[in-house]
Structure formats: structure tokens, C-alpha cells
Amino acid sequence: MVTHSPQQQPAHTLVAFLFSRRETLLNKWRTACEADPELPQLASLSRQEFNNLIPLLLEILEQQLLGKTPPDDALLTARLHGQHRWQKALGLAALIRELNHLATLLDQELHLFGQLYPQTNPAALLQAHTCISSLFRQVVLGSISKFDELQRLEASSRAASLQQALDRMNELSRQRGELLRTSSHDLRSGLGIIQGSAQMLSMEDVSPEARSQFQQMLTRNLANVQAMLGQLMDLARLDAGLEPFRIDAFDAAQLLHELVEGAQPLAAEQGIFLRAEGPASLLVETDRTKLYRIAQNLVINALKYTHSGIVSVSWSTENDWRWGFSVQDSGPGLPAGLVGLFHEQLKPTVEMTSVLSADEGAPTPVHPQDESSIPSGPTLDVLSRPGEGVGLQIVKRLCEQIGASLEVESIQGRGTLFRIRLLVHQPS
């Protein structure tokens, strides 16, 4: 049988008492915190999350009451508890309040011990009270120091985020200037051809064959300039937020069928097979006009730059709440390096696996962001597709407005795939 000296006996009895009361103490602590109107966040925590490292702090307290050196550091434990509360969105004032509730309950337990063991030396109780006060000073100090550290890190992160946002705004401004310069160049080129054709048509010694060629050139370039101006106006309206969002219930399969049927003359003129395949009916709720414009831009773009082969439009449901459609062509594909550039600048959302090729397709999992740019300068010249960048910007903006994701895959010399994925029932 183990015996204790008169000085050791009260400490061991108190430690045994506190240990037997630990579960009750923790339950009463939670009840007190949940009754505190200043601590509403704690009610949602599980038992393990709420207690966190407090049982370890109580172990440290017991070791200190016995005059032993605890194996765990109280200050470090308090810092870790403070970090946990920070992660649970608890403020510093709330953390101090919950610790104050715990200290108050420990004082009550000490008072209860004195009542149950009246023979205990008052000096021993005073020493225990001093030990508890000392521990909680360490706990509060550790918690405050951790909160201070986290707040400084958060402030630094906010400053970095603000600088990054400012840099993005400056880059956006620069990209818009590039877009206008590129569009102006394309417009000037088209207008120059129109002017030259008009002058040649005004000459009397032009042969009928040449006159017919100049008339076709004039008509074609007038249509190109008109389309480019329309795209620029559309993009300006989208950027200015002047396009209202209206949810309609309609059959997306019927809409896509109608679009493909309407584009068949252009496909026939280009010598391209244009196919539409998918479920006969697909009822969805989204902005019908914007969805039509997205599909129209992608289909017309595919027909315009596919010189032979086929353009396929398909659609399907993924599950009860998500569906999508895609436009795939057998055209030349995007030039080398431009797939990554479009991923970076148009910010599509692409699955980790490529449909076109597991080796060559390089989709990147990113979500649409409010950034706007298109390839420009020498890179754009490689495309040899005036106005294509503006059209893709329009598709991107429209996708953002209806909450759709844009995915791009392309293999040079084999073709390009654009995929749009969105909710079956678009929320208001």
C-alpha cells in the first residue's frame, strides 16, 4: 500500500478528485459556453472539436499540482488550441470567454473539494488555486500570441491579395488595349480591301470576270466587318453588364437541332458535314437566348475554320442535375502553344482526362474567372482568324453569366473540341 507524506496527501487527493470529475467538468463547460450569447459558434462543434486540447491541459494541471514536470508544454498546447479556435472562426474575445468559463468551473470544483474534504489544509487549497491561476495565465498568453501571429499572417495575405488584384486590373487594362488594337487592325484591313474593291469597280475597263470577283470580295469583306463590329458591341455590352439574365424553361435538344438546321446552308457552302446528335428531348431551365448565342458562336466558328470533314454537335445529361453540349470539328486545330494560351486566358474548366488524346490533349482544371484577354500581336497573327478571339471572349462571358463551364481541347492537324457544362435547373 502506497503512503504519502502529509504535504503530498492533499495534492494526490485533489488530483484524484479532479480526474474523477473531468467528464462532468467538460460537460458543464460546454453547457456554460452554449448558454453564453457571445459564443454562438461553439454550438456547431462536435464533442471532440469542442474539447480539443483541453483534456491535455487538465493533465498538465494535474502534473503541476503534484509538483512534477509535465511531459507536454502548456504554452505550446495553448497555442495549438488557439489555432484550432481560429480555424473554427472563433474570435480572440470569444476564446478568452470560453477559457474564463473553464477557469470559473475549476474554481467551483476546488470549492466543492474543500466542502467534501473539510480536513484539507487551507494552505493546500490556496496553493492549488495559485497553480490553476498560473496555468490559465499561460493558456491565455499562448492563445493571444497565436492569434496575434495568425492575424499578422492574415494581414500580410490580404495585402498580397490586394496587390495581386491590382496587378490583375492593370493587366486587364493592358489586355483590353491589345484587344482594341488587334480589332482596329482587322477592321482597317477589311475596310482597306473594301475601299480597293470599290475603286476597281468604278473603273470602266474592268472585265466582267474581274468585276464579279471584286463584287464577291466587297460583299465578303463587308460581311466580315459587320460581324466584327457586332462582336465588339456584344462584348462591350457583356462587360458593361447590360445583358439581362432571364431564366426560361425550354427543350435544349430542340434548340440545338434548330441551330444546326439553320447552319446547314453555311456547312453546304463550305463542303462540311454538320451533324447534331443527342437525346430527342432535354428539358432545362436557363437563359435560352444566351445559351443559343454560345452554341451559335461555337458552331459558326467551327464551320468557318474547318476546311474539310465534319463538325459534330452533341449533347447529353451527366446526372439528374447537370448536362452539357459540345462542338467538335475536324479542322486544323489550334496552333502549337495556343491551347495552353487559351486555357490560361479564357480560363476553361476541363476534366483531368482528355477526350481527344490522353497524351496530346492537355486540359487544365481551372474555373472561369473575371479576366479578359485574347492572343494578340505575333501570336494572333499565327491564327490567321480575324475576330476569333473576340468570339471566344463572348462565349466566355456568356458562360460566366449562366454559370456554365467552358472546356477546350485541341490537337494540331486533327481538330478542336469545345464543351459547355451547366446545371439542368439554373437557380435564379
C-alpha positions in Angstrom: 0.0 0.0 0.0 1.4 3.4 -1.0 1.5 6.1 1.6 2.0 9.8 1.2 3.6 12.4 3.3 1.3 15.0 5.0 2.4 17.5 2.3 1.8 15.1 -0.6 -1.5 13.6 0.5 -3.8 16.7 -0.2 -2.4 17.1 -3.7 -2.9 13.5 -4.6 -6.4 13.5 -3.2 -7.2 16.7 -5.2 -5.8 15.3 -8.4 -7.8 12.1 -8.0 -10.9 14.2 -7.3 -10.4 16.4 -10.4 -9.7 13.3 -12.6 -13.0 11.7 -11.4 -14.8 15.0 -12.2 -13.2 15.6 -15.6 -16.1 14.4 -17.8 -18.6 16.4 -15.6 -16.3 19.4 -15.8 -16.1 19.3 -19.6 -19.9 18.8 -19.9 -20.6 21.7 -17.6 -18.1 23.8 -19.5 -19.9 23.1 -22.8 -23.2 23.9 -21.2 -21.9 27.2 -19.9 -20.4 28.2 -23.3 -23.6 27.3 -25.2 -25.6 29.4 -22.7 -23.3 32.4 -23.4 -24.9 34.5 -26.2 -21.4 35.7 -27.1 -20.4 32.2 -28.1 -22.8 31.0 -30.8 -20.1 29.4 -33.0 -19.3 26.7 -30.4 -22.8 25.1 -30.6 -22.0 23.7 -34.0 -18.8 21.9 -32.9 -18.7 18.2 -32.2 -17.7 17.0 -28.8 -14.2 16.2 -30.0 -13.9 19.6 -31.7 -15.2 21.5 -28.7 -12.9 19.8 -26.1 -9.9 19.9 -28.5 -6.8 20.0 -26.3 -8.4 21.0 -23.0 -8.2 17.4 -21.6 -4.4 17.6 -22.2 -4.3 21.0 -20.4 -6.1 19.3 -17.5 -3.4 16.6 -17.5 -0.8 19.3 -17.3 -2.6 20.9 -14.4 -2.6 17.6 -12.5 1.1 17.1 -13.0 1.8 20.6 -11.8 -0.4 20.1 -8.7 1.7 17.0 -7.9 4.9 19.1 -8.3 6.0 17.2 -11.4 7.2 18.5 -14.7 4.5 17.8 -17.3 5.7 15.9 -20.5 3.7 18.5 -22.6 4.3 22.2 -22.7 1.3 24.2 -21.5 2.2 27.3 -23.6 2.5 25.2 -26.8 -0.7 23.4 -26.1 -2.5 26.7 -25.5 -1.2 28.0 -28.9 -2.4 24.9 -30.7 -5.8 25.3 -29.0 -5.9 29.0 -30.1 -5.1 27.9 -33.6 -7.9 25.4 -33.6 -10.4 28.1 -32.5 -9.1 30.4 -35.1 -9.8 27.8 -37.8 -13.3 27.4 -36.4 -13.8 31.2 -36.9 -13.8 32.0 -33.2 -12.5 35.5 -32.3 -10.0 36.2 -29.7 -12.6 37.7 -27.3 -14.7 34.6 -27.7 -11.7 32.4 -27.0 -11.0 34.3 -23.8 -14.6 34.0 -22.7 -14.6 30.2 -23.2 -11.4 29.9 -21.2 -12.9 32.1 -18.5 -15.9 29.8 -18.2 -13.5 26.9 -17.8 -11.4 28.7 -15.1 -14.6 29.6 -13.2 -15.7 25.9 -13.2 -12.3 24.8 -12.0 -12.6 27.3 -9.1 -16.1 25.8 -8.3 -14.6 22.3 -8.4 -11.9 23.4 -6.0 -14.6 24.9 -3.7 -16.5 21.6 -3.9 -13.4 19.7 -3.0 -13.0 21.9 0.1 -16.6 21.1 1.1 -16.2 17.4 0.6 -12.8 17.2 2.3 -13.1 19.8 5.1 -10.0 18.4 6.8 -7.9 19.7 3.9 -5.3 22.3 4.9 -6.5 25.7 3.6 -2.9 26.4 2.6 -3.0 23.4 0.2 -6.2 24.8 -1.3 -4.6 28.2 -1.7 -1.6 26.6 -3.4 -3.9 24.7 -5.8 -5.7 27.9 -6.6 -2.4 29.6 -7.3 -1.4 26.7 -9.6 -4.6 26.9 -11.5 -4.3 30.7 -11.9 -0.7 30.3 -13.2 -1.7 27.7 -15.7 -4.5 29.8 -17.1 -2.2 32.8 -17.4 0.0 30.6 -19.6 -3.1 29.4 -21.6 -4.3 33.0 -22.2 -0.8 34.1 -23.1 -0.3 31.2 -25.5 -3.7 31.8 -27.1 -3.2 35.5 -27.5 0.3 35.1 -29.0 -1.0 32.6 -31.6 -3.9 34.8 -32.5 -1.5 37.7 -32.9 0.7 35.6 -35.2 -2.3 34.4 -37.3 -3.7 38.0 -37.6 -0.4 39.3 -38.8 -0.2 36.5 -41.4 -3.8 37.2 -42.5 -3.0 40.9 -42.8 0.1 40.1 -44.9 -2.0 37.7 -47.0 -4.7 40.4 -47.5 -2.0 42.9 -48.6 -0.7 40.4 -51.1 -4.2 39.6 -52.4 -4.9 43.3 -52.8 -1.6 43.8 -54.7 -2.4 40.7 -56.8 -5.9 42.2 -57.6 -4.3 45.5 -58.5 -1.9 43.7 -60.8 -4.8 41.8 -62.5 -6.7 45.0 -63.0 -3.6 46.6 -64.6 -3.1 43.5 -66.8 -6.8 43.5 -67.7 -6.5 47.2 -68.8 -3.4 46.3 -70.9 -5.2 43.3 -72.5 -8.3 45.4 -73.3 -5.9 47.8 -75.1 -4.4 44.9 -77.0 -7.9 43.7 -77.9 -8.9 47.1 -79.3 -5.6 47.5 -81.2 -6.0 44.0 -82.7 -9.6 44.6 -83.6 -8.8 48.0 -85.1 -6.1 46.4 -87.2 -8.6 43.8 -88.5 -11.2 46.4 -89.2 -8.7 48.6 -91.1 -7.6 45.6 -93.2 -11.2 44.8 -94.1 -12.0 48.4 -94.8 -8.9 48.7 -97.0 -10.0 45.7 -99.1 -13.5 47.2 -99.4 -12.1 50.5 -100.5 -9.8 48.9 -103.0 -12.6 46.7 -104.4 -14.9 49.7 -104.7 -12.3 51.7 -106.6 -11.7 48.8 -109.0 -15.5 48.5 -109.6 -15.6 52.2 -110.5 -13.1 51.7 -113.3 -14.6 51.2 -116.8 -12.0 48.9 -118.3 -12.5 46.1 -115.8 -13.5 42.8 -117.3 -16.8 41.1 -116.3 -14.9 38.3 -114.7 -12.7 40.6 -112.6 -15.8 42.8 -111.8 -17.6 39.7 -110.5 -14.5 38.8 -108.3 -14.3 42.3 -106.9 -18.0 42.3 -106.1 -17.6 39.0 -104.2 -14.6 40.4 -102.4 -16.6 43.5 -101.5 -19.6 41.6 -100.2 -17.5 39.1 -98.3 -15.4 41.8 -96.5 -18.5 43.9 -95.8 -20.0 40.9 -94.0 -16.7 40.3 -92.1 -16.5 43.9 -90.9 -20.2 43.9 -89.9 -19.8 40.7 -88.0 -16.6 42.0 -86.2 -18.4 45.3 -85.3 -21.3 43.3 -83.9 -19.0 41.1 -81.9 -17.3 44.1 -80.4 -20.6 45.7 -79.5 -21.8 42.3 -77.9 -18.5 42.1 -75.9 -18.9 45.7 -74.7 -22.5 45.1 -73.6 -21.4 42.0 -71.7 -18.5 43.7 -70.0 -20.8 46.6 -69.0 -23.4 44.2 -67.5 -26.1 45.4 -69.9 -27.2 41.9 -70.8 -30.1 40.9 -68.5 -30.3 37.3 -67.2 -33.6 35.6 -67.8 -34.4 32.0 -66.9 -36.6 30.1 -69.3 -37.9 26.5 -69.3 -37.3 25.0 -72.7 -36.1 22.0 -74.7 -32.3 22.3 -75.2 -32.3 19.4 -77.7 -34.9 21.3 -79.9 -32.9 24.5 -79.6 -29.6 22.8 -80.7 -31.4 20.9 -83.5 -32.8 24.2 -84.8 -29.4 25.9 -84.7 -27.8 23.1 -86.6 -30.6 23.1 -89.2 -30.2 26.8 -89.7 -26.4 26.5 -90.2 -26.7 23.7 -92.8 -26.6 26.2 -95.8 -23.2 27.5 -94.5 -22.0 24.0 -94.0 -23.0 23.0 -97.5 -21.3 26.1 -98.9 -18.1 25.1 -97.1 -18.4 21.5 -98.1 -18.6 20.4 -94.5 -20.8 17.7 -92.9 -22.7 19.2 -90.0 -24.3 16.7 -87.6 -26.5 17.1 -84.5 -26.8 14.1 -82.2 -28.2 13.7 -78.7 -31.4 12.8 -76.8 -34.6 13.7 -78.6 -35.7 15.9 -75.6 -33.7 17.6 -72.9 -35.7 19.9 -70.7 -33.6 22.6 -68.9 -34.0 25.9 -67.1 -31.5 28.6 -68.0 -31.2 31.7 -70.2 -32.4 30.5 -73.6 -31.0 33.4 -75.6 -27.5 33.3 -74.0 -27.3 29.5 -74.5 -28.3 29.9 -78.1 -25.6 32.6 -78.6 -23.0 30.4 -77.0 -23.8 27.4 -79.3 -24.1 29.6 -82.3 -20.7 31.2 -81.8 -19.1 27.8 -81.4 -20.8 26.2 -84.4 -20.2 29.2 -86.8 -16.6 29.4 -85.7 -16.1 25.7 -86.3 -17.7 25.9 -89.8 -15.7 28.9 -90.7 -12.3 27.4 -89.9 -12.9 23.8 -90.9 -11.8 23.3 -94.5 -13.0 19.7 -94.9 -14.5 16.9 -92.9 -17.2 17.2 -90.2 -18.5 19.4 -87.4 -20.4 17.5 -84.8 -22.8 19.0 -82.2 -23.8 16.6 -79.4 -25.5 16.9 -76.0 -26.3 14.6 -73.1 -27.1 14.6 -69.4 -24.4 13.7 -66.8 -26.9 13.1 -64.0 -30.2 14.5 -62.7 -28.8 17.9 -62.2 -26.1 18.5 -64.8 -25.9 18.4 -68.6 -23.7 19.6 -71.4 -23.2 20.0 -75.1 -20.1 20.0 -77.2 -18.9 21.2 -80.7 -16.1 19.2 -82.2 -14.6 19.8 -85.6 -12.0 18.1 -87.9 -10.3 21.4 -88.7 -6.6 22.3 -88.3 -6.8 22.6 -84.5 -5.3 25.5 -82.6 -1.6 26.2 -83.5 1.1 24.9 -81.2 1.2 26.6 -77.9 -2.2 28.2 -78.3 -4.1 25.5 -76.4 -2.2 26.4 -73.2 -2.7 30.1 -74.0 -6.4 29.8 -74.4 -6.5 27.7 -71.1 -4.7 30.5 -69.4 -6.6 33.4 -70.8 -10.1 32.0 -71.4 -9.9 30.0 -68.1 -11.9 27.0 -69.2 -12.8 24.2 -66.8 -11.5 20.9 -68.1 -11.6 17.4 -66.7 -8.2 15.8 -65.9 -8.7 13.3 -68.8 -8.7 14.4 -72.4 -11.3 13.2 -74.8 -9.2 13.8 -77.9 -6.0 12.2 -76.7 -4.6 11.0 -73.4 -1.1 12.0 -74.5 -1.6 15.1 -76.6 -4.7 16.8 -75.0 -3.5 18.9 -72.1 -6.6 20.1 -70.2 -6.1 22.2 -67.1 -8.6 22.1 -64.2 -9.3 25.8 -63.6 -12.6 27.6 -63.1 -13.9 30.7 -65.0 -12.6 33.9 -63.6 -13.4 37.5 -64.4 -10.4 38.0 -66.6 -10.5 39.0 -70.2 -7.8 38.7 -72.9 -7.2 37.1 -76.3 -4.0 36.3 -78.1 -2.5 39.3 -79.7 0.4 40.5 -81.7 2.6 37.8 -83.4 0.7 35.0 -81.6 -2.6 36.2 -83.0 -1.1 36.5 -86.5 -0.4 32.8 -86.4 -4.1 32.1 -86.1 -5.0 33.8 -89.3 -8.5 34.0 -87.9 -9.7 37.6 -87.6 -12.3 38.1 -84.9 -12.0 34.6 -83.5 -10.5 35.9 -80.2 -13.4 38.3 -79.8 -15.9 35.5 -80.4 -14.3 33.3 -77.8 -14.4 36.2 -75.3 -18.1 36.5 -76.0 -18.6 32.7 -75.3 -16.6 33.0 -72.1 -18.6 36.0 -70.9 -21.9 34.3 -71.7 -20.8 31.1 -69.9 -19.9 33.1 -66.8 -23.4 34.8 -66.9 -25.3 31.5 -67.0 -22.9 29.6 -64.6 -21.6 27.3 -67.3 -18.0 25.9 -67.5 -16.1 26.1 -70.8 -13.7 23.3 -71.7 -11.2 23.4 -74.6 -9.2 20.5 -76.1 -7.3 20.8 -79.4 -4.8 18.7 -81.3 -3.0 20.5 -84.2 -3.9 18.9 -87.5 -6.7 16.9 -86.1 -9.3 19.2 -84.7 -10.7 21.2 -81.7 -13.4 20.4 -79.1 -15.3 22.9 -77.1 -17.5 21.6 -74.3 -20.1 23.5 -72.3 -21.4 22.1 -69.0 -24.1 23.6 -66.9 -26.9 22.9 -64.4 -30.2 21.4 -65.6 -32.1 23.8 -63.4 -30.4 27.1 -63.2 -31.0 29.0 -59.9 -32.4 32.5 -60.1 
